[in-house]
Amino acid sequence: MTASGVPVTPDAPTARRWLVEELADPVYSRDESLLDRFLAWVVEQLDGLQGVGLPPRAGLLVVVAVAVAVVLVALWVAGPVRGRVTARRRAHAVLAGDDRRSAADLRQAADAAAAAGDHSTAVAERFRAVVRDLEERGLLDERPGRTAHEAASLAGRALPDVAEDLRRGGDLFDEVVYGERRAGAGDDERMRALDDAVRAASPAGRAPVAVGTGDPS
């Protein structure tokens, strides 16, 4: 015993009480249901070890070692899963993180691809131009990795008059870029029409924006 009367080597009930009290600290309570299950498991293991002849300290170390092993295995499994989800999300992004082209640059790339008969690239670049234009107008925040569905959904809230057009445009982008669909001239025309409609649209309460009307004077 120490001077304070606390045993240096606790018996099994004392060790169990210490562990339960420690794990009951609020810092471990981010997910109460998981904590409850873990505490129940620890108590069950300590109760079981009392009948196998292990010294109290050895029993506590065994339980802690098993708990650490379980946590490490869970982290090892969850890491690759999170990585795969992130990779899939990045693979379906509209704009890559290092793509700093302006909407005008992207429209030019779309025009060049269409002129060369590459309608699939034209469709992809035109939709990217739509998303970049929305970012430049402040209707979408600049966020690398955003998917076509996310861009269309968020922009549709800001521009409800073209929300359905944006959704269809996002679907077309995914089908062409990630679904291996070969786009045709009609798809290119539909994406051009979407670009014009989005550029002309304004959030509720604002006057429509004139597109391609030239000098008003």
N, C-alpha and C positions, 0 to 999 in steps of 0.2 A: 504493500500500500504506500501511496505517496502521503505527504503531510496533509493534503487536503482530504484524505480519506477515499479517493477514487482509485479503484484497483487498476494496476498497470496492465494485467492480463485479465480481461473481463470474462465472466462465465457466459454461456450461450444466451441466456435471457437478457443479460445486460448488453451484450454485443448486438443482439437483435434490436433492442430498444434504441441504442445509439444510432444504428443504421437507419431505422425508421424515422427517428427524429431528424436526422440530417437530411434525408431525402424528402422529408415533408416541408423543408424550407421553401418559401415562395419562389426562390430562384429556379427550382426544378418544376414549377407548376405551369409551364407554358401550355401543356396539353394535359388537363386533369385526368381524362379517361386513361391515357397512356400511363400516367404516373400511378394511378390506382392499380392498374394491372401489374405494373412493375413491382410496386411495393408488395402486392399480394404474392407475387412469385418469389420475392426475396424472403418473405416471412415463411412461405412454404418450404423453401430450401433449407433455411435455418432450423426449422422444426424437424425436417427429415434427417439433418446431419447430427442431431442430438443422439440419435439411436445407433450411430455407426461407430462410436468410440473415438471420434476425432477430438483433439483439444479444441477449446472454444476459439482460440486465435486462428488455428489452422482451418477450422470450419468457416470462419468469416472470410479468410483469405481465398478459400475455394469459391465461395459464392461471389465475391468481388471479381475474381479472375474470370469466372464464367460470364458475369454481366459485361465485363469489358470485352470479352471475345464476341459476345452477341452484338454489342454496339459496333465493333470494328467490322464484323461481317455485314451488318446492315449498311454501314457507310460505304463499304467496298461495292456492294450490289447497287446501292442508290446512285453512286457516282456515275457509272456507265450509263444508267438509265437516264439520268438528267442530261448527260452529255449527248445521248442520242436524240432526246427531245429538242435540245438546243440546236443540234445539227440539222434536224428536220426543219425546225422553224427558220433557221438561217438559209436553208436551201430553197425555201418557198418565199423568200423576201422579194418585194418589188424592187427596192433599191439597195444595192450593196453598200456597206459602210464606207467604202472608199470611192463610191461614185459621187463626185461633186459637180456633175454637169447640171447646168441650169435647165429650166423648162424649155427655153429657146434652143439650147444645144440638143436636147432630146428630140424635140420636134424636127430639127434639121436631120438628125440621124434617122428618124422614122421616114422622112421624105426621101432621103437617099436610098434607104432600103426598099421602099415602095417603087421608086423609079427603076431599081435594079431587078424588080420582080420578086424580091424576098419579102413576101407579105407577112410571114411569121415574125421576122425581126421588126418589121414596121409596126405590127400590132403591139409587140412587147414594148418597144421604145415609145410608142404613142401613149400607152397607159402609164408608163413611167413619167412621161411628160405631164400627164394629168395630175399625178400624185405630187410631183415636184412643184407644179404650178400652185396647187393647194397649199403646199408648205410655204412658198414664197408669198402667198397672199395672207398667211397667218391663220388659215382655216384648219391646218393640220400642223402639229408640232413636228420638228425634224427628228425623226427617230429611225435610225438604221435598223433593218431587220423586220420592219412592218410588213405583214402579208397583204395580198390584194384584198382579201376579205375584210381585214381590219381597216385598211384605208378606205374602202368603199363604205363600210358601216359608219365609221366616224365622220367621214365627209358627208354622208347622207343625212346625218343629224344636223349638220351646219347648213346644208343645201337640200332641204326636203323636196324641192321641185324636181331634182335630178337624182334622187336617192335610188330609184329603181334602175335608172340608166347606169349609175355607178356600180350597182350590184351586178348587172349583166356584164359590164365591162370588166369587172374583177374576175367573174367566172370565165370570160373569154381569155383573159390573160393567163389564168391558171391552166386552162385547157391547152393553150398553145405552148406555154413555156414549160410546164411541168407535166402535162398530160399527153405530150407528144402528138398533139393535133396539128395538122398542117393548115395554116391559115390561107385564105384566098383573098381575092380583091374585094369581095363583099365584106369580109371581116375587117379589112383595112378601112373601108368606107364607114363601117359602123363605129370603129374606134375614132376616126376623124370627127364624126358627128358627136360622139361623146365629148371629145376634147372641146369642140366649139360650144356645146351646151353647158359644160361646166365653167368654161371661161365667161360665158354670158350670165350665168346664174349668180345671184347674190343671196346672202343670208336674209332671213325674214326681216322685213322692216327697212331694207335698203333697196334703192332703185336698181333695176337690171343694169348689167355692164354691157356696153356696146363692144362688139368684137368684129374686127375687120371692116369697119365703116370708113376708115381713112380719116382725113383731116376734116373736123366738123365745120371748119370755116369754108 
